[in-house]
Amino acid sequence: MKAVVQRVLEASVTVAGERVSQMGPGLLVLLGVGQGDTEADVAWMADKLATLRIFEDAAGKMNLSLEDTSRQLIVVSQFTLYGDTRKGRRPSFIEAMEPVGAKALYERVCEVLRARGLTVGTGVFAADMKVALVNDGPVTLLLETPPKAPAPAPR
């Protein structure tokens, strides 16, 4: 899994002219699900998003997480994070998970975050979305789940 995490003062997602999510200060997360991602990646990403110390404390240092504050997050599915542009002019998306599996894991990340007590807004999976935000800082981080161990060679 890959995520672009942006600390924002406000963010919203609109689909077909209807606002589907809106929030004040918090995180806007663009989340991509890749081939081979599993429930372990869901747990890793949700934990990282909930506990990432990205908000400033009273001393102005980034020491506070979503769980430490009353801030919210919006998680938007973003398969294009797996776009490979190393060859040619058109991105290849073969590293992105197929839509049915990707939607299930995307929804699981949101479920796990909600189970931790966080307020989670979403986009609409596979829709043409308009995402608006006011970046705070700007602070933007790239997260990627740890690489999987290679499968053992057959004997």
MDAnalysis code that builds the backbone (N, CA, C; Angstrom):
import MDAnalysis as mda
import numpy as np

u = mda.Universe.empty(465, n_residues=155, atom_resindex=np.repeat(np.arange(155), 3), trajectory=True)
u.add_TopologyAttr("name", ["N", "CA", "C"] * 155)
u.add_TopologyAttr("resid", np.arange(1, 156))
u.add_TopologyAttr("resname", ["MET", "LYS", "ALA", "VAL", "VAL", "GLN", "ARG", "VAL", "LEU", "GLU", "ALA", "SER", "VAL", "THR", "VAL", "ALA", "GLY", "GLU", "ARG", "VAL", "SER", "GLN", "MET", "GLY", "PRO", "GLY", "LEU", "LEU", "VAL", "LEU", "LEU", "GLY", "VAL", "GLY", "GLN", "GLY", "ASP", "THR", "GLU", "ALA", "ASP", "VAL", "ALA", "TRP", "MET", "ALA", "ASP", "LYS", "LEU", "ALA", "THR", "LEU", "ARG", "ILE", "PHE", "GLU", "ASP", "ALA", "ALA", "GLY", "LYS", "MET", "ASN", "LEU", "SER", "LEU", "GLU", "ASP", "THR", "SER", "ARG", "GLN", "LEU", "ILE", "VAL", "VAL", "SER", "GLN", "PHE", "THR", "LEU", "TYR", "GLY", "ASP", "THR", "ARG", "LYS", "GLY", "ARG", "ARG", "PRO", "SER", "PHE", "ILE", "GLU", "ALA", "MET", "GLU", "PRO", "VAL", "GLY", "ALA", "LYS", "ALA", "LEU", "TYR", "GLU", "ARG", "VAL", "CYS", "GLU", "VAL", "LEU", "ARG", "ALA", "ARG", "GLY", "LEU", "THR", "VAL", "GLY", "THR", "GLY", "VAL", "PHE", "ALA", "ALA", "ASP", "MET", "LYS", "VAL", "ALA", "LEU", "VAL", "ASN", "ASP", "GLY", "PRO", "VAL", "THR", "LEU", "LEU", "LEU", "GLU", "THR", "PRO", "PRO", "LYS", "ALA", "PRO", "ALA", "PRO", "ALA", "PRO", "ARG"])
u.atoms.positions = np.array([
    [0.837, -1.179, 0.000],
    [0.000, 0.000, 0.000],
    [0.873, 1.231, 0.000],
    [0.357, 2.237, -0.664],
    [1.033, 3.529, -0.695],
    [0.033, 4.588, -0.286],
    [0.539, 5.632, 0.374],
    [-0.326, 6.739, 0.760],
    [0.426, 8.052, 0.647],
    [-0.277, 9.061, 0.179],
    [0.188, 10.443, 0.251],
    [-0.630, 11.065, 1.374],
    [0.058, 11.536, 2.407],
    [-0.584, 12.071, 3.599],
    [-0.310, 13.570, 3.646],
    [-1.392, 14.345, 3.673],
    [-1.254, 15.793, 3.714],
    [-1.932, 16.338, 4.965],
    [-1.165, 17.120, 5.718],
    [-1.756, 17.810, 6.873],
    [-2.516, 19.008, 6.323],
    [-3.795, 19.097, 6.696],
    [-4.640, 20.138, 6.105],
    [-5.370, 20.946, 7.175],
    [-5.722, 22.164, 6.803],
    [-6.590, 22.986, 7.640],
    [-8.049, 22.641, 7.367],
    [-8.318, 22.221, 6.115],
    [-9.656, 21.779, 5.729],
    [-9.537, 20.982, 4.439],
    [-10.519, 20.117, 4.207],
    [-10.544, 19.323, 2.980],
    [-11.977, 18.890, 2.707],
    [-12.243, 18.612, 1.433],
    [-13.562, 18.109, 1.054],
    [-13.434, 17.268, -0.210],
    [-14.426, 16.396, -0.409],
    [-14.510, 15.563, -1.603],
    [-15.910, 15.742, -2.180],
    [-15.972, 16.024, -3.471],
    [-17.235, 16.212, -4.161],
    [-17.314, 15.217, -5.306],
    [-18.480, 14.582, -5.458],
    [-18.728, 13.628, -6.547],
    [-20.028, 14.038, -7.228],
    [-19.970, 14.246, -8.541],
    [-21.154, 14.611, -9.329],
    [-21.881, 15.808, -8.718],
    [-21.123, 16.798, -8.274],
    [-21.702, 18.006, -7.717],
    [-22.179, 17.902, -6.283],
    [-22.066, 16.725, -5.664],
    [-22.505, 16.525, -4.280],
    [-21.296, 16.339, -3.371],
    [-21.244, 17.120, -2.299],
    [-20.153, 16.984, -1.330],
    [-20.383, 15.725, -0.516],
    [-19.429, 14.777, -0.591],
    [-19.578, 13.499, 0.106],
    [-18.774, 13.446, 1.401],
    [-17.763, 14.302, 1.533],
    [-16.969, 14.390, 2.767],
    [-16.463, 15.809, 2.917],
    [-16.374, 16.225, 4.170],
    [-15.842, 17.552, 4.468],
    [-15.312, 17.529, 5.883],
    [-14.214, 18.230, 6.128],
    [-13.658, 18.287, 7.476],
    [-12.827, 19.542, 7.655],
    [-12.533, 19.829, 8.912],
    [-11.627, 20.910, 9.271],
    [-10.222, 20.352, 9.400],
    [-9.456, 20.798, 10.390],
    [-8.063, 20.363, 10.521],
    [-7.918, 18.854, 10.673],
    [-6.938, 18.306, 9.983],
    [-6.673, 16.868, 10.060],
    [-5.778, 16.418, 8.936],
    [-6.037, 15.214, 8.444],
    [-5.228, 14.629, 7.377],
    [-6.096, 14.278, 6.179],
    [-5.604, 14.601, 5.007],
    [-6.177, 14.098, 3.771],
    [-5.216, 13.018, 3.289],
    [-5.752, 11.817, 3.100],
    [-4.927, 10.662, 2.726],
    [-5.384, 10.148, 1.365],
    [-4.461, 10.103, 0.418],
    [-4.686, 9.452, -0.866],
    [-4.080, 8.067, -0.731],
    [-4.910, 7.016, -0.856],
    [-4.481, 5.653, -0.553],
    [-4.549, 4.770, -1.793],
    [-3.425, 4.158, -2.133],
    [-3.363, 3.213, -3.241],
    [-3.127, 1.807, -2.726],
    [-3.819, 0.840, -3.326],
    [-3.677, -0.562, -2.945],
    [-2.988, -1.285, -4.090],
    [-1.924, -2.024, -3.772],
    [-1.119, -2.684, -4.793],
    [-1.301, -4.192, -4.827],
    [-0.828, -4.777, -5.913],
    [-0.835, -6.230, -6.060],
    [-0.156, -6.849, -4.838],
    [-0.770, -7.855, -4.272],
    [-0.154, -8.568, -3.153],
    [-0.408, -7.961, -1.795],
    [-1.080, -6.812, -1.714],
    [-1.388, -6.238, -0.405],
    [-2.370, -7.146, 0.333],
    [-2.224, -7.178, 1.655],
    [-3.001, -8.093, 2.495],
    [-3.546, -7.360, 3.714],
    [-4.217, -8.123, 4.567],
    [-4.724, -7.589, 5.828],
    [-3.576, -7.063, 6.699],
    [-2.400, -7.642, 6.583],
    [-1.240, -7.141, 7.338],
    [-0.885, -5.724, 6.894],
    [-1.018, -5.446, 5.609],
    [-0.760, -4.092, 5.102],
    [-1.825, -3.120, 5.595],
    [-3.072, -3.591, 5.665],
    [-4.159, -2.778, 6.219],
    [-3.811, -2.373, 7.649],
    [-3.424, -3.336, 8.474],
    [-3.109, -3.062, 9.879],
    [-1.940, -2.093, 9.995],
    [-0.895, -2.309, 9.195],
    [0.285, -1.432, 9.240],
    [-0.097, -0.007, 8.870],
    [-0.834, 0.147, 7.745],
    [-1.173, 1.488, 7.262],
    [-2.101, 2.196, 8.233],
    [-3.111, 1.511, 8.741],
    [-4.040, 2.139, 9.678],
    [-3.310, 2.578, 10.946],
    [-2.431, 1.730, 11.453],
    [-1.667, 2.092, 12.650],
    [-0.777, 3.297, 12.379],
    [-0.104, 3.296, 11.253],
    [0.786, 4.412, 10.916],
    [-0.009, 5.711, 10.792],
    [-1.158, 5.666, 10.121],
    [-1.964, 6.878, 9.955],
    [-2.488, 7.388, 11.298],
    [-2.920, 6.498, 12.160],
    [-3.483, 6.901, 13.453],
    [-2.433, 7.461, 14.395],
    [-1.200, 6.975, 14.300],
    [-0.171, 7.333, 15.282],
    [0.948, 8.216, 14.744],
    [0.884, 8.556, 13.480],
    [1.912, 9.406, 12.863],
    [1.939, 10.764, 13.563],
    [3.079, 11.113, 14.132],
    [3.196, 12.371, 14.879],
    [3.488, 13.493, 13.884],
    [2.408, 14.091, 13.394],
    [2.493, 15.065, 12.312],
    [1.925, 16.430, 12.704],
    [1.285, 16.501, 13.877],
    [0.694, 17.757, 14.340],
    [1.569, 18.365, 15.431],
    [1.598, 19.696, 15.452],
    [2.467, 20.397, 16.389],
    [1.904, 20.395, 17.807],
    [2.822, 20.267, 18.771],
    [2.447, 20.392, 20.176],
    [2.572, 21.857, 20.593],
    [2.444, 22.146, 21.888],
    [2.506, 23.522, 22.386],
    [3.858, 24.174, 22.120],
    [4.907, 23.356, 21.980],
    [6.242, 23.883, 21.721],
    [6.522, 24.035, 20.226],
    [5.544, 23.705, 19.380],
    [5.726, 23.861, 17.943],
    [6.431, 22.693, 17.272],
    [6.599, 21.576, 17.993],
    [7.248, 20.397, 17.410],
    [6.193, 19.400, 16.962],
    [6.481, 18.679, 15.887],
    [5.552, 17.652, 15.408],
    [5.626, 16.465, 16.358],
    [4.763, 16.477, 17.375],
    [4.755, 15.433, 18.400],
    [3.394, 14.804, 18.610],
    [2.361, 15.282, 17.928],
    [1.011, 14.798, 18.175],
    [0.448, 14.070, 16.959],
    [-0.331, 13.037, 17.235],
    [-0.945, 12.231, 16.181],
    [-2.446, 12.503, 16.112],
    [-3.111, 11.871, 15.166],
    [-4.574, 11.950, 15.120],
    [-5.173, 11.455, 16.427],
    [-4.628, 10.375, 16.972],
    [-5.159, 9.828, 18.227],
    [-4.933, 10.764, 19.412],
    [-3.944, 11.652, 19.312],
    [-3.660, 12.592, 20.392],
    [-4.509, 13.852, 20.305],
    [-5.169, 14.060, 19.181],
    [-5.914, 15.298, 18.932],
    [-7.361, 14.951, 18.586],
    [-8.158, 15.946, 18.372],
    [-9.546, 15.719, 17.953],
    [-9.685, 15.905, 16.446],
    [-8.581, 15.802, 15.737],
    [-8.618, 16.010, 14.289],
    [-9.158, 14.780, 13.567],
    [-9.593, 15.006, 12.339],
    [-10.216, 13.964, 11.532],
    [-9.329, 13.628, 10.345],
    [-9.791, 12.667, 9.538],
    [-9.121, 12.400, 8.277],
    [-10.141, 12.013, 7.219],
    [-9.746, 12.277, 5.994],
    [-10.492, 11.813, 4.830],
    [-9.549, 10.904, 4.067],
    [-10.020, 9.703, 3.738],
    [-9.229, 8.734, 2.985],
    [-9.868, 8.580, 1.604],
    [-9.081, 8.849, 0.576],
    [-9.557, 8.805, -0.807],
    [-8.791, 7.722, -1.547],
    [-9.505, 6.829, -2.215],
    [-8.829, 5.782, -2.999],
    [-8.095, 6.427, -4.176],
    [-6.897, 5.927, -4.471],
    [-6.050, 6.576, -5.470],
    [-5.153, 5.532, -6.139],
    [-5.717, 4.757, -7.065],
    [-4.934, 3.713, -7.719],
    [-3.769, 4.280, -8.521],
    [-3.845, 5.544, -8.911],
    [-2.770, 6.119, -9.730],
    [-1.457, 6.259, -8.966],
    [-1.467, 6.047, -7.641],
    [-0.198, 6.027, -6.909],
    [0.685, 4.877, -7.385],
    [0.068, 3.894, -8.019],
    [0.818, 2.766, -8.566],
    [1.126, 2.949, -10.051],
    [0.951, 4.147, -10.569],
    [1.287, 4.413, -11.964],
    [2.791, 4.381, -12.171],
    [3.233, 3.573, -13.101],
    [4.656, 3.445, -13.432],
    [4.903, 4.227, -14.720],
    [5.729, 5.246, -14.634],
    [6.008, 6.101, -15.790],
    [7.448, 5.971, -16.280],
    [8.112, 4.898, -15.894],
    [9.516, 4.743, -16.292],
    [9.680, 4.509, -17.779],
    [8.686, 3.902, -18.431],
    [8.759, 3.649, -19.866],
    [7.632, 4.396, -20.567],
    [7.933, 4.952, -21.702],
    [6.905, 5.579, -22.520],
    [6.310, 6.824, -21.894],
    [5.163, 7.220, -22.407],
    [4.496, 8.445, -21.969],
    [3.207, 8.177, -21.210],
    [2.675, 6.969, -21.315],
    [1.422, 6.623, -20.637],
    [1.748, 5.772, -19.421],
    [1.197, 6.126, -18.256],
    [1.471, 5.325, -17.055],
    [0.912, 3.908, -17.193],
    [1.644, 2.972, -16.629],
    [1.186, 1.593, -16.538],
    [0.694, 1.378, -15.110],
    [-0.441, 0.712, -14.970],
    [-1.020, 0.499, -13.645],
    [-1.044, -0.978, -13.266],
    [-0.143, -1.768, -13.823],
    [-0.171, -3.207, -13.568],
    [0.176, -3.556, -12.124],
    [0.819, -2.640, -11.397],
    [1.142, -2.907, -9.996],
    [-0.028, -2.598, -9.057],
    [-1.072, -1.940, -9.571],
    [-2.257, -1.659, -8.755],
    [-3.112, -2.922, -8.651],
    [-3.739, -3.108, -7.500],
    [-4.617, -4.260, -7.315],
    [-5.887, -4.062, -8.142],
    [-6.483, -5.179, -8.566],
    [-7.737, -5.121, -9.316],
    [-8.817, -4.476, -8.435],
    [-9.824, -3.844, -9.056],
    [-10.769, -3.023, -8.305],
    [-11.517, -3.712, -7.164],
    [-11.983, -4.935, -7.326],
    [-12.769, -5.579, -6.260],
    [-11.912, -5.767, -5.003],
    [-10.712, -6.291, -5.168],
    [-9.821, -6.491, -4.022],
    [-9.353, -5.177, -3.429],
    [-9.052, -4.193, -4.297],
    [-8.586, -2.891, -3.824],
    [-9.660, -2.191, -3.000],
    [-10.907, -2.266, -3.466],
    [-11.996, -1.628, -2.725],
    [-12.148, -2.260, -1.345],
    [-12.059, -3.573, -1.272],
    [-12.198, -4.265, 0.011],
    [-11.102, -3.832, 0.990],
    [-9.858, -3.749, 0.526],
    [-8.765, -3.362, 1.431],
    [-8.829, -1.877, 1.788],
    [-9.212, -1.035, 0.834],
    [-9.410, 0.396, 1.107],
    [-10.472, 0.564, 2.206],
    [-11.599, -0.136, 2.054],
    [-12.660, -0.048, 3.058],
    [-12.211, -0.596, 4.407],
    [-11.370, -1.620, 4.396],
    [-10.854, -2.178, 5.655],
    [-9.978, -1.158, 6.387],
    [-9.136, -0.424, 5.653],
    [-8.314, 0.613, 6.301],
    [-9.229, 1.605, 7.011],
    [-10.280, 2.045, 6.336],
    [-11.222, 2.993, 6.936],
    [-11.907, 2.386, 8.153],
    [-12.308, 1.119, 8.076],
    [-12.959, 0.435, 9.204],
    [-12.024, 0.362, 10.409],
    [-10.773, 0.002, 10.179],
    [-9.808, -0.129, 11.280],
    [-9.568, 1.234, 11.935],
    [-9.474, 2.280, 11.136],
    [-9.295, 3.626, 11.694],
    [-10.509, 4.035, 12.534],
    [-11.712, 3.731, 12.045],
    [-12.924, 4.045, 12.814],
    [-12.965, 3.242, 14.115],
    [-12.532, 1.989, 14.061],
    [-12.512, 1.146, 15.259],
    [-11.563, 1.704, 16.316],
    [-10.600, 2.499, 15.898],
    [-9.670, 3.146, 16.833],
    [-10.267, 4.425, 17.401],
    [-11.496, 4.759, 16.996],
    [-12.165, 5.942, 17.523],
    [-11.977, 7.195, 16.696],
    [-11.407, 7.068, 15.516],
    [-11.170, 8.237, 14.668],
    [-12.380, 8.520, 13.785],
    [-12.565, 9.792, 13.450],
    [-13.611, 10.201, 12.510],
    [-13.010, 10.164, 11.118],
    [-13.592, 9.311, 10.256],
    [-13.018, 9.053, 8.932],
    [-14.055, 9.381, 7.862],
    [-13.727, 10.323, 7.003],
    [-14.518, 10.590, 5.818],
    [-13.891, 9.848, 4.655],
    [-14.669, 9.642, 3.606],
    [-14.146, 8.933, 2.437],
    [-14.586, 9.623, 1.162],
    [-13.969, 9.190, 0.088],
    [-14.452, 9.527, -1.229],
    [-15.395, 8.422, -1.657],
    [-15.620, 8.311, -2.951],
    [-16.438, 7.240, -3.510],
    [-15.515, 6.423, -4.405],
    [-15.322, 5.159, -4.064],
    [-14.380, 4.310, -4.771],
    [-14.684, 4.311, -6.269],
    [-13.665, 4.523, -7.086],
    [-13.710, 4.484, -8.548],
    [-14.529, 5.612, -9.177],
    [-14.947, 6.593, -8.399],
    [-15.702, 7.717, -8.951],
    [-14.748, 8.817, -9.414],
    [-15.252, 9.697, -10.245],
    [-14.526, 10.907, -10.625],
    [-14.761, 11.907, -9.499],
    [-13.733, 12.119, -8.689],
    [-13.867, 12.950, -7.494],
    [-13.133, 14.270, -7.670],
    [-13.673, 15.289, -7.047],
    [-13.021, 16.589, -6.949],
    [-12.596, 16.742, -5.497],
    [-11.298, 16.798, -5.275],
    [-10.761, 16.877, -3.921],
    [-10.194, 18.277, -3.718],
    [-10.681, 18.955, -2.692],
    [-10.204, 20.297, -2.369],
    [-9.538, 20.262, -1.001],
    [-8.472, 21.035, -0.849],
    [-7.788, 21.070, 0.438],
    [-7.022, 22.360, 0.605],
    [-6.798, 22.696, 1.855],
    [-5.882, 23.769, 2.210],
    [-4.780, 23.093, 2.999],
    [-3.618, 22.929, 2.355],
    [-2.491, 22.238, 2.975],
    [-1.951, 23.101, 4.103],
    [-1.614, 22.483, 5.210],
    [-1.126, 23.168, 6.396],
    [0.369, 22.925, 6.527],
    [1.154, 23.941, 6.275],
    [2.605, 23.827, 6.422],
    [3.356, 24.365, 5.219],
    [3.330, 23.738, 4.101],
    [2.709, 22.462, 3.778],
    [3.487, 21.283, 4.362],
    [2.733, 20.308, 4.835],
    [3.314, 19.060, 5.304],
    [2.691, 17.947, 4.478],
    [3.527, 17.266, 3.704],
    [3.083, 16.159, 2.862],
    [4.102, 15.037, 2.997],
    [3.613, 13.841, 3.330],
    [4.491, 12.686, 3.509],
    [4.036, 11.542, 2.616],
    [4.990, 10.721, 2.199],
    [4.709, 9.515, 1.441],
    [4.901, 8.318, 2.361],
    [3.900, 7.457, 2.431],
    [3.997, 6.238, 3.226],
    [3.897, 5.041, 2.294],
    [4.650, 4.011, 2.604],
    [4.564, 2.767, 1.846],
    [4.772, 1.611, 2.807],
    [3.886, 0.622, 2.721],
    [4.027, -0.529, 3.604],
    [5.355, -1.221, 3.318],
    [5.908, -1.880, 4.329],
    [7.192, -2.563, 4.134],
    [7.103, -3.623, 3.028],
    [8.221, -3.846, 2.322],
    [8.210, -4.865, 1.264],
    [7.916, -6.239, 1.845],
    [7.280, -7.061, 1.015],
    [6.976, -8.431, 1.435],
    [8.232, -9.284, 1.287],
    [8.359, -10.258, 2.158],
    [9.461, -11.205, 2.037],
    [9.230, -12.054, 0.793],
    [10.282, -12.344, 0.045],
    [10.082, -13.198, -1.140],
    [9.603, -14.582, -0.737],
    [8.809, -15.161, -1.608],
    [8.317, -16.509, -1.356],
    [9.487, -17.485, -1.410],
    [9.473, -18.517, -0.555],
    [10.579, -19.481, -0.576],
    [10.608, -20.200, -1.931],
    [11.809, -20.509, -2.359],
    [11.997, -21.230, -3.626],
    [11.461, -22.652, -3.488],
    [10.820, -23.152, -4.540],
    [10.320, -24.533, -4.467],
    [11.495, -25.511, -4.353],
    [11.247, -26.624, -3.684],
    [12.317, -27.621, -3.485],
    [12.238, -28.693, -4.530],
])
